[in-house]
Amino acid sequence: MNLKITGHHVEVTPAIRDYATNKLDRVIRHFDNVTSVNVILSVEKLKQKAEVTVHVRGKDIYVESDDGDMYAAIDSMVDKLDRQVLKYKQKAYDHVHDALKHQSTEL
């Protein structure tokens, strides 16, 4: 998995990089097939913004969040990403089991 963290109008310090990496590892370990993760941290006036795009097989999951504090924006982004990942996994699981159920009724 490739993890890329960039800053737009903000310096990505080692502390912020470690914080974002640790938070994302918690969510990414749900998947075996993550190809890359792109994180963009930016500052617009008084808003701290965190965006992430997770590339998985067959889909890109995009989430963004903003807050007055960068760490809070990262936390909010990770929470949203976790919900999206679980939703994606449930759809994939249901799709496979529906196909298996349909296949067993044909026999």
N, C-alpha and C positions, 0 to 999 in steps of 0.2 A: 504494500500500500504506500502510495506517495502522499505525504502530507506537506502542504505548502501554506505558510502563513505570511501574509503580506500586510503592510500598513499603508494607508492613504491619508496623508497629512498627520500621521502619528508614527512615532518610533516604536517598533516592536521590541520591547526589552526582553531579556531572557526570562524575567519573572512572568510577564504576560504570556510569552511563548510556552513556558512550562505549564502555566495554569490552563491555557486553552488546550494544550496537548493532553493533559491528564483528564480534563473534562470530556474531550472527544473520544478518548480511548474507552471510556465507560460505555459510550453509545455504540461505537464502531465494533466492539467485540461481539455484538449481536449478529454480525454478518461475517460470512467467510469470503464473500465475493466482492469486497470493496476494492475498486481499482485505484481511486485517488480521492483526496479530500482537499478542497481549496477553501481557505479562510481569508476573508478580507476584513481588517479592522480599520475603521475610519472615524474621523472627527469632523462634524459639520456644526460650526458655531458652538453651541453648548450641548449638542447631542453626541454621544458616543455610540457608534453603530458597529455591529458585528454581523457578518454574513458568512454562510457556509454553503458549499455545494458538494454533495457526496455523490460520487459516480459509482453506481452499482450496476451489475449486469442487467441490461434492459431498461434502466431508468436513471435519471438524475434527480436527486432530492435537494431542493433549494430552500433555505430558511434564512430569515433576517430578523434582527431585533435591535432596538435602540433604547438607550437609558442615559441617565446623567452620569453614570459611572461605568467604565469599561468592563470591570469585573462583573457587574450586575448584568450588563448587556450580553456578556459571554454566557453567564448562567441561564438567562432567559432563552438565548439562542439554543443552548444545549437541551433545555427542557422541551422546546418546540421540536427540535430535531428528533429527540427520543420518541415523541408522540408520532411523528411522521414515519420513523423507522418501524415502530410497532404496527402501525396501520399497513405499511407496505408488506411486512412479513405476514400479517394475518391474511391479506388478500392473496399472496402467493400460496400460503398454506391452504386456504379455502379452494383456490383454483386447482391445486393438485388433488385434493381429496374429493372434490366434485367430479373430476375426471375419473378417478379410481372408482367412485361410487357408480358413475354412469357405465364404466367398463364392466363392473361386476354384475350389473342388472342385465347386460346384454348376453351374458353367458347363461 
